[in-house]
Amino acid sequence: AASISWFARDKHPKPAPVPICDPATIKADEICFEQVPENALWIDARTRNEWQKNGYPNSILWNLDPSEDANKMEADAFSKIAESKLVIVYCTSKACDTSRQIAKKIQKLELGIEVKVLHGGHPSIRLKN
């Protein structure tokens, strides 16, 4: 009888994996990778080396690295941001705050554009590719 109950227990379906990003539980300024439309503008807030190595396709660089020319970076980003309806900013990880700082800078431009931070940062992109 013990072997039958062991066999029966093993046949029960396993619970579904916990979702990587649940839109119902993330912060108001965040977005899940799966929710991002194709026409969104992606801004990489990581270092230039990280962006060049594995940045999201067609993303632009805008970070807070003191070795970068901040004025040029902002000017380059501005023209693309002004043409967009939705901007997604991401950085190294969920704990990285740089993406939020860049998102706030974009919001201060008052262009009427929706700006979101990618929940989970760059690792959530790599999980989907």
C-alpha positions in Angstrom: 0.0 0.0 0.0 2.9 2.4 0.8 4.2 2.0 -2.8 0.8 2.7 -4.3 0.4 6.0 -2.3 4.0 7.0 -3.3 3.1 6.3 -6.9 -0.1 8.3 -6.7 1.6 11.3 -5.0 4.2 11.4 -7.8 1.4 11.7 -10.4 0.0 14.9 -9.0 0.9 17.9 -11.2 3.6 20.2 -10.0 2.6 23.8 -9.2 3.2 26.4 -11.9 6.5 28.3 -11.6 6.3 31.7 -9.9 6.1 34.4 -12.6 9.2 36.5 -13.1 7.1 39.7 -13.2 3.6 40.1 -12.0 2.0 43.3 -13.3 -0.3 43.3 -10.3 2.5 43.5 -7.8 5.1 45.7 -9.4 5.6 49.4 -8.6 3.6 52.0 -10.5 6.6 53.3 -12.4 7.7 49.8 -13.5 6.8 47.5 -16.5 7.2 43.8 -17.1 9.3 42.9 -20.2 6.3 41.0 -21.6 4.2 44.2 -21.5 6.6 46.3 -23.5 5.3 47.1 -27.1 7.6 46.8 -30.0 7.7 50.6 -30.7 9.0 51.5 -27.2 12.3 53.4 -27.0 14.8 51.5 -24.8 17.4 53.4 -22.7 20.3 51.5 -21.2 21.4 53.2 -17.9 24.4 50.8 -17.5 28.0 51.5 -18.4 29.0 52.1 -22.0 30.9 48.8 -21.9 27.9 46.8 -20.7 25.7 48.6 -23.3 28.1 47.8 -26.1 28.4 44.2 -25.0 24.8 43.2 -24.6 22.4 46.2 -24.7 18.9 45.7 -25.9 18.8 46.0 -29.7 18.4 49.6 -30.9 18.6 50.9 -27.3 20.4 54.2 -26.6 22.8 54.9 -23.8 22.1 57.3 -21.0 23.8 56.7 -17.7 25.2 58.6 -14.8 28.9 57.6 -15.3 31.0 60.6 -14.4 33.5 59.7 -17.1 30.9 60.3 -19.8 29.9 63.6 -21.4 26.5 64.0 -19.7 25.4 66.9 -21.8 26.1 65.1 -25.0 24.4 61.9 -23.8 21.3 63.8 -22.8 21.2 65.8 -26.1 21.6 62.6 -28.1 18.8 61.0 -26.1 16.5 64.0 -26.2 15.8 63.8 -30.0 14.9 60.2 -29.8 12.8 60.6 -26.7 10.9 63.5 -28.2 9.8 61.2 -31.1 8.6 58.4 -28.7 5.4 57.6 -26.9 6.9 55.2 -24.4 10.4 55.0 -23.0 11.7 52.0 -21.1 14.8 52.5 -18.9 16.8 49.6 -17.5 20.0 49.1 -15.7 22.0 46.2 -14.3 19.5 44.6 -11.9 16.3 45.1 -9.9 18.3 46.7 -7.1 20.0 49.2 -9.4 18.6 52.7 -8.9 20.2 54.4 -12.0 17.2 53.6 -14.2 14.9 55.4 -11.8 17.2 58.4 -11.7 17.3 58.5 -15.6 13.5 58.0 -15.7 13.0 61.0 -13.4 15.3 63.2 -15.6 13.2 62.3 -18.6 9.9 63.1 -16.8 11.3 66.5 -15.8 11.6 67.3 -19.5 7.8 67.4 -19.5 7.3 66.0 -23.0 4.2 64.2 -22.1 5.8 60.8 -22.7 5.2 57.7 -20.7 8.4 56.6 -18.9 8.7 53.2 -17.2 11.5 51.4 -15.5 12.0 47.7 -16.5 11.2 45.5 -13.6 14.1 43.3 -12.9 16.6 45.3 -15.0 18.7 43.8 -17.7 18.5 40.2 -16.4 14.8 40.1 -17.2 15.7 40.9 -20.9 18.2 38.1 -21.0 15.6 35.6 -19.6 13.3 36.3 -22.6 15.9 36.2 -25.4 
